Amino acid sequence: MLLKKLSVYFCLIFCSIGGFAQVAFPNKPLTIIVPYLGGSGSDAQARLFADQLSRVVPYPVVVENKPGANGSIGMRALRAAPADGHTLVVGGGSTMIINPLLTKSLGYEPNDFTHVSGIAKAYAGYVVGANSPYRTLEAALASAVKESRPLNIGTYAAVYELGVLWLGGISKTQVQNVSYKGGAPILTDLIGGHLEMGFVELSAAAPLAREGKLRILALSSDARTQDYPGVPLVAEIFPGYELAPWTSFLVRSETPAPVVTKLSVLLREVFKTDAAREYYSKNGLSPLNLDEQQMKKRQDTESASFKSIAAAAKISPQ
Protein backbone atom coordinates (compact mmCIF):
# COMPACT_ATOMS: atom_id res chain seq x y z
CA MET A 1 0.00 0.00 0.00
CA LEU A 2 2.81 2.38 0.94
CA LEU A 3 4.67 1.54 -2.29
CA LYS A 4 1.55 2.31 -4.31
CA LYS A 5 1.09 5.69 -2.58
CA LEU A 6 4.75 6.58 -3.20
CA SER A 7 4.42 5.66 -6.87
CA VAL A 8 1.42 7.97 -7.25
CA TYR A 9 3.23 10.72 -5.33
CA PHE A 10 6.35 10.67 -7.48
CA CYS A 11 4.28 10.47 -10.64
CA LEU A 12 2.43 13.62 -9.64
CA ILE A 13 5.70 15.41 -8.89
CA PHE A 14 7.48 14.53 -12.11
CA CYS A 15 4.45 15.10 -14.29
CA SER A 16 4.05 18.60 -12.86
CA ILE A 17 7.60 19.90 -13.28
CA GLY A 18 7.17 21.89 -16.46
CA GLY A 19 6.10 18.82 -18.37
CA PHE A 20 9.64 17.40 -18.35
CA ALA A 21 8.43 13.87 -17.65
CA GLN A 22 6.44 13.99 -20.88
CA VAL A 23 9.18 15.54 -23.03
CA ALA A 24 11.06 13.17 -25.32
CA PHE A 25 13.30 15.58 -27.19
CA PRO A 26 14.61 15.30 -29.76
CA ASN A 27 12.48 12.58 -31.27
CA LYS A 28 13.39 13.20 -34.92
CA PRO A 29 16.19 14.90 -36.92
CA LEU A 30 17.08 18.51 -36.12
CA THR A 31 17.34 21.16 -38.83
CA ILE A 32 19.35 24.36 -38.47
CA ILE A 33 18.39 27.00 -41.03
CA VAL A 34 21.07 29.46 -42.10
CA PRO A 35 19.50 32.50 -43.81
CA TYR A 36 22.69 33.20 -45.79
CA LEU A 37 24.85 31.41 -48.33
CA GLY A 38 27.39 28.77 -47.46
CA GLY A 39 30.77 30.22 -46.55
CA SER A 40 29.33 32.93 -44.30
CA GLY A 41 30.16 33.22 -40.60
CA SER A 42 26.61 32.13 -39.73
CA ASP A 43 27.01 29.05 -41.89
CA ALA A 44 30.31 28.05 -40.25
CA GLN A 45 28.81 28.51 -36.78
CA ALA A 46 25.76 26.42 -37.66
CA ARG A 47 27.96 23.60 -38.95
CA LEU A 48 30.15 23.65 -35.85
CA PHE A 49 27.13 23.27 -33.57
CA ALA A 50 25.46 20.73 -35.86
CA ASP A 51 28.58 18.56 -35.83
CA GLN A 52 28.90 18.68 -32.06
CA LEU A 53 25.17 18.13 -31.44
CA SER A 54 25.12 15.12 -33.74
CA ARG A 55 27.58 13.43 -31.37
CA VAL A 56 25.21 13.58 -28.40
CA VAL A 57 21.68 13.24 -29.85
CA PRO A 58 20.37 10.05 -31.49
CA TYR A 59 19.23 11.78 -34.68
CA PRO A 60 20.95 13.61 -37.56
CA VAL A 61 21.46 17.38 -37.32
CA VAL A 62 21.14 18.98 -40.75
CA VAL A 63 22.13 22.49 -41.88
CA GLU A 64 20.01 24.09 -44.61
CA ASN A 65 21.00 27.34 -46.33
CA LYS A 66 18.03 29.52 -47.29
CA PRO A 67 19.55 32.85 -48.38
CA GLY A 68 17.86 35.96 -49.72
CA ALA A 69 16.06 39.16 -48.76
CA ASN A 70 18.57 40.08 -46.03
CA GLY A 71 17.88 36.83 -44.19
CA SER A 72 14.10 37.14 -44.37
CA ILE A 73 13.63 34.00 -46.46
CA GLY A 74 15.29 31.86 -43.81
CA MET A 75 13.26 33.48 -41.04
CA ARG A 76 10.03 32.83 -42.94
CA ALA A 77 11.07 29.19 -43.34
CA LEU A 78 11.33 28.85 -39.56
CA ARG A 79 8.00 30.59 -39.08
CA ALA A 80 6.40 28.00 -41.40
CA ALA A 81 7.98 25.04 -39.58
CA PRO A 82 6.32 23.18 -36.68
CA ALA A 83 6.79 24.79 -33.28
CA ASP A 84 8.34 21.70 -31.77
CA GLY A 85 11.98 22.78 -31.41
CA HIS A 86 13.29 20.48 -34.13
CA THR A 87 13.82 23.41 -36.52
CA LEU A 88 16.08 26.30 -35.51
CA VAL A 89 17.50 29.30 -37.30
CA VAL A 90 20.76 31.19 -36.90
CA GLY A 91 19.37 34.66 -36.28
CA GLY A 92 21.04 37.89 -35.27
CA GLY A 93 20.80 41.64 -35.16
CA SER A 94 20.07 41.84 -38.88
CA THR A 95 17.02 39.62 -38.84
CA MET A 96 15.68 40.46 -35.38
CA ILE A 97 16.39 44.21 -35.14
CA ILE A 98 17.46 45.86 -38.40
CA ASN A 99 15.13 44.22 -40.94
CA PRO A 100 12.02 45.57 -39.18
CA LEU A 101 13.57 49.07 -39.27
CA LEU A 102 14.26 48.91 -43.02
CA THR A 103 11.51 46.75 -44.51
CA LYS A 104 7.72 47.01 -44.22
CA SER A 105 6.58 43.56 -45.34
CA LEU A 106 9.01 40.99 -43.97
CA GLY A 107 6.64 38.07 -43.69
CA TYR A 108 7.58 37.68 -40.03
CA GLU A 109 7.79 39.66 -36.78
CA PRO A 110 10.60 39.43 -34.21
CA ASN A 111 8.11 38.20 -31.60
CA ASP A 112 7.40 35.16 -33.81
CA PHE A 113 10.62 33.71 -32.38
CA THR A 114 12.35 33.11 -29.09
CA HIS A 115 16.06 32.83 -28.36
CA VAL A 116 17.44 29.48 -27.27
CA SER A 117 21.14 30.25 -26.91
CA GLY A 118 23.55 32.91 -28.08
CA ILE A 119 26.31 31.82 -30.47
CA ALA A 120 28.93 34.49 -31.12
CA LYS A 121 29.82 38.16 -31.09
CA ALA A 122 31.89 39.05 -34.13
CA TYR A 123 34.08 41.80 -35.46
CA ALA A 124 33.00 43.59 -38.61
CA GLY A 125 34.91 45.98 -40.77
CA TYR A 126 35.29 47.85 -44.03
CA VAL A 127 37.36 45.82 -46.46
CA VAL A 128 38.86 46.36 -49.93
CA GLY A 129 40.77 44.19 -52.37
CA ALA A 130 44.55 44.14 -52.24
CA ASN A 131 44.73 46.07 -55.53
CA SER A 132 42.43 48.84 -54.31
CA PRO A 133 43.96 52.33 -54.30
CA TYR A 134 42.49 52.93 -50.83
CA ARG A 135 44.77 52.47 -47.83
CA THR A 136 42.39 54.07 -45.33
CA LEU A 137 38.66 54.53 -44.92
CA GLU A 138 39.16 58.30 -45.00
CA ALA A 139 40.80 58.01 -48.42
CA ALA A 140 37.88 56.03 -49.81
CA LEU A 141 35.33 58.52 -48.51
CA ALA A 142 37.38 61.48 -49.76
CA SER A 143 37.58 59.94 -53.24
CA ALA A 144 33.80 59.63 -53.45
CA VAL A 145 33.34 63.24 -52.30
CA LYS A 146 35.94 64.57 -54.72
CA GLU A 147 34.37 62.74 -57.66
CA SER A 148 30.80 63.61 -56.59
CA ARG A 149 29.68 59.99 -56.70
CA PRO A 150 28.51 57.33 -54.25
CA LEU A 151 30.97 54.94 -52.65
CA ASN A 152 29.80 51.42 -53.57
CA ILE A 153 29.84 49.11 -50.54
CA GLY A 154 28.79 45.47 -50.62
CA THR A 155 26.72 44.00 -47.77
CA TYR A 156 24.80 40.77 -47.21
CA ALA A 157 22.66 41.46 -44.16
CA ALA A 158 20.50 44.29 -42.90
CA VAL A 159 22.79 45.16 -39.98
CA TYR A 160 25.59 45.95 -42.45
CA GLU A 161 23.21 47.83 -44.73
CA LEU A 162 22.21 50.09 -41.85
CA GLY A 163 25.89 50.45 -40.96
CA VAL A 164 26.63 51.69 -44.47
CA LEU A 165 23.78 54.19 -44.34
CA TRP A 166 25.00 55.32 -40.93
CA LEU A 167 28.53 55.80 -42.29
CA GLY A 168 27.19 57.86 -45.19
CA GLY A 169 25.19 60.07 -42.87
CA ILE A 170 27.90 60.60 -40.26
CA SER A 171 30.57 61.29 -42.89
CA LYS A 172 28.30 63.34 -45.16
CA THR A 173 29.30 61.11 -48.08
CA GLN A 174 27.13 59.52 -50.77
CA VAL A 175 27.07 55.74 -50.30
CA GLN A 176 25.45 53.00 -52.34
CA ASN A 177 24.63 49.67 -50.73
CA VAL A 178 25.30 46.73 -53.07
CA SER A 179 23.26 43.80 -51.79
CA TYR A 180 24.59 40.22 -51.85
CA LYS A 181 23.14 36.94 -50.54
CA GLY A 182 26.24 36.08 -48.53
CA GLY A 183 29.68 37.22 -47.47
CA ALA A 184 31.67 34.87 -49.72
CA PRO A 185 30.59 36.49 -53.04
CA ILE A 186 31.51 39.92 -51.63
CA LEU A 187 35.03 38.75 -50.83
CA THR A 188 35.34 37.14 -54.27
CA ASP A 189 34.30 40.37 -56.01
CA LEU A 190 36.65 42.45 -53.86
CA ILE A 191 39.59 40.21 -54.74
CA GLY A 192 38.61 40.28 -58.41
CA GLY A 193 38.32 44.06 -58.46
CA HIS A 194 34.60 44.01 -59.25
CA LEU A 195 33.48 45.73 -56.04
CA GLU A 196 34.83 48.92 -54.52
CA MET A 197 34.44 48.06 -50.83
CA GLY A 198 32.66 45.62 -48.52
CA PHE A 199 31.30 45.89 -45.00
CA VAL A 200 31.41 42.36 -43.63
CA GLU A 201 31.90 40.15 -40.61
CA LEU A 202 35.63 39.46 -40.54
CA SER A 203 36.03 35.79 -39.63
CA ALA A 204 36.04 34.82 -43.33
CA ALA A 205 37.89 37.94 -44.49
CA ALA A 206 40.75 37.75 -41.97
CA PRO A 207 42.53 34.71 -43.49
CA LEU A 208 42.38 36.36 -46.93
CA ALA A 209 43.79 39.56 -45.46
CA ARG A 210 46.67 37.58 -43.92
CA GLU A 211 47.32 36.06 -47.36
CA GLY A 212 47.53 39.57 -48.83
CA LYS A 213 44.37 39.25 -50.94
CA LEU A 214 42.30 41.76 -48.96
CA ARG A 215 42.95 44.87 -46.90
CA ILE A 216 40.93 45.68 -43.74
CA LEU A 217 40.59 49.45 -43.52
CA ALA A 218 38.64 49.92 -40.29
CA LEU A 219 36.78 48.00 -37.59
CA SER A 220 33.26 48.89 -36.45
CA SER A 221 33.83 47.67 -32.87
CA ASP A 222 34.25 49.81 -29.75
CA ALA A 223 37.90 48.92 -29.13
CA ARG A 224 40.93 47.78 -31.08
CA THR A 225 41.84 44.12 -30.86
CA GLN A 226 45.01 42.07 -31.07
CA ASP A 227 43.23 39.83 -33.57
CA TYR A 228 43.53 42.66 -36.10
CA PRO A 229 46.72 44.49 -35.10
CA GLY A 230 47.13 47.97 -36.47
CA VAL A 231 43.59 48.21 -37.85
CA PRO A 232 41.92 51.44 -36.68
CA LEU A 233 38.34 51.93 -35.58
CA VAL A 234 35.66 53.78 -37.52
CA ALA A 235 34.90 55.42 -34.16
CA GLU A 236 38.37 57.02 -34.15
CA ILE A 237 37.29 58.97 -37.22
CA PHE A 238 33.59 59.31 -36.39
CA PRO A 239 33.03 59.06 -32.62
CA GLY A 240 30.03 56.97 -31.59
CA TYR A 241 30.10 54.65 -34.58
CA GLU A 242 29.91 51.12 -33.18
CA LEU A 243 28.39 48.02 -34.70
CA ALA A 244 29.19 44.51 -33.44
CA PRO A 245 27.29 41.68 -35.18
CA TRP A 246 26.03 38.78 -33.06
CA THR A 247 24.29 35.49 -33.73
CA SER A 248 21.82 33.40 -31.76
CA PHE A 249 19.82 30.20 -32.18
CA LEU A 250 16.07 30.87 -32.41
CA VAL A 251 12.96 28.72 -32.48
CA ARG A 252 9.30 29.61 -32.93
CA SER A 253 7.89 31.42 -29.92
CA GLU A 254 5.14 28.80 -29.51
CA THR A 255 7.72 26.09 -28.81
CA PRO A 256 7.00 24.46 -25.40
CA ALA A 257 9.18 25.90 -22.64
CA PRO A 258 10.58 22.49 -21.53
CA VAL A 259 11.76 21.86 -25.10
CA VAL A 260 13.42 25.29 -25.28
CA THR A 261 15.16 24.62 -21.97
CA LYS A 262 16.42 21.19 -23.02
CA LEU A 263 17.59 22.51 -26.38
CA SER A 264 19.36 25.40 -24.67
CA VAL A 265 21.24 23.00 -22.39
CA LEU A 266 22.32 20.86 -25.37
CA LEU A 267 23.52 23.87 -27.37
CA ARG A 268 25.36 25.56 -24.53
CA GLU A 269 27.30 22.36 -23.81
CA VAL A 270 28.97 22.84 -27.20
CA PHE A 271 30.86 25.88 -25.86
CA LYS A 272 32.80 23.53 -23.56
CA THR A 273 34.18 21.41 -26.40
CA ASP A 274 37.73 21.67 -27.74
CA ALA A 275 36.33 22.11 -31.25
CA ALA A 276 34.35 25.18 -30.19
CA ARG A 277 37.26 26.75 -28.28
CA GLU A 278 39.53 26.26 -31.30
CA TYR A 279 36.92 27.68 -33.69
CA TYR A 280 36.32 30.85 -31.68
CA SER A 281 40.02 31.46 -31.13
CA LYS A 282 40.98 30.84 -34.77
CA ASN A 283 38.25 33.12 -36.14
CA GLY A 284 38.57 35.99 -33.69
CA LEU A 285 35.05 35.53 -32.28
CA SER A 286 33.76 35.97 -28.74
CA PRO A 287 31.53 33.12 -27.47
CA LEU A 288 28.03 34.40 -26.69
CA ASN A 289 27.08 31.75 -24.15
CA LEU A 290 23.83 33.40 -23.05
CA ASP A 291 20.44 31.88 -22.33
CA GLU A 292 17.01 32.91 -23.63
CA GLN A 293 16.42 35.76 -21.17
CA GLN A 294 19.95 37.16 -21.48
CA MET A 295 19.71 37.20 -25.26
CA LYS A 296 16.28 38.85 -25.13
CA LYS A 297 17.69 41.60 -22.89
CA ARG A 298 20.58 42.13 -25.29
CA GLN A 299 18.22 42.33 -28.25
CA ASP A 300 15.92 44.83 -26.53
CA THR A 301 18.84 47.09 -25.58
CA GLU A 302 20.28 47.09 -29.11
CA SER A 303 16.85 47.54 -30.66
CA ALA A 304 16.34 50.79 -28.75
CA SER A 305 19.79 52.00 -29.81
CA PHE A 306 19.31 51.23 -33.50
CA LYS A 307 15.87 52.81 -33.54
CA SER A 308 17.53 56.04 -32.39
CA ILE A 309 20.19 55.70 -35.09
CA ALA A 310 17.58 55.10 -37.78
CA ALA A 311 15.53 58.07 -36.60
CA ALA A 312 18.58 60.36 -36.60
CA ALA A 313 19.48 59.22 -40.12
CA LYS A 314 15.83 59.67 -41.20
CA ILE A 315 15.60 56.00 -42.19
CA SER A 316 12.12 54.51 -42.37
CA PRO A 317 10.81 51.11 -43.53
CA GLN A 318 10.43 50.86 -47.31
Stockholm file with secondary structure:
# STOCKHOLM 1.0

chainA/1-318         MLLKKLSVYFCLIFCSIGGFAQVAFPNKPLTIIVPYLGGSGSDAQARLFADQLSRVVPYPVVVENKPGANGSIGMRALRAAPADGHTLVVGGGSTMIINPLLTKSLGYEPNDFTHVSGIAKAYAGYVVGANSPYRTLEAALASAVKESRPLNIGTYAAVYELGVLWLGGISKTQVQNVSYKGGAPILTDLIGGHLEMGFVELSAAAPLAREGKLRILALSSDARTQDYPGVPLVAEIFPGYELAPWTSFLVRSETPAPVVTKLSVLLREVFKTDAAREYYSKNGLSPLNLDEQQMKKRQDTESASFKSIAAAAKISPQ
#=GR chainA/1-318 SS CHHHHHHHHHHHHHHHSTTGGGCCCCCSCEEEEESSCTTSHHHHHHHHHHHHHTTTSSSCEEEEECCCGGGHHHHHHHHHSCSSSSEEEEEEHIIIIIHHHHCSCCSCCGGGEEEEEEEEECCEEEEEETTCSCSSHHHHHHHHHHTTSCEEEEESSHHHHHHHHHHHHHHTCCEEEEECSSHHHHHHHHHHTCCSEEEEETTTHHHHHHTTSEEEEEECSSSCCTTSTTCCBHHHHSTTCCCCCEEEEEEETTSCHHHHHHHHHHHHHGGGSHHHHHHHHHTTCEECCCCHHHHHHHHHHHHHHHHHHHHHTTCCCC
#=GC SS_cons         CHHHHHHHHHHHHHHHSTTGGGCCCCCSCEEEEESSCTTSHHHHHHHHHHHHHTTTSSSCEEEEECCCGGGHHHHHHHHHSCSSSSEEEEEEHIIIIIHHHHCSCCSCCGGGEEEEEEEEECCEEEEEETTCSCSSHHHHHHHHHHTTSCEEEEESSHHHHHHHHHHHHHHTCCEEEEECSSHHHHHHHHHHTCCSEEEEETTTHHHHHHTTSEEEEEECSSSCCTTSTTCCBHHHHSTTCCCCCEEEEEEETTSCHHHHHHHHHHHHHGGGSHHHHHHHHHTTCEECCCCHHHHHHHHHHHHHHHHHHHHHTTCCCC
//
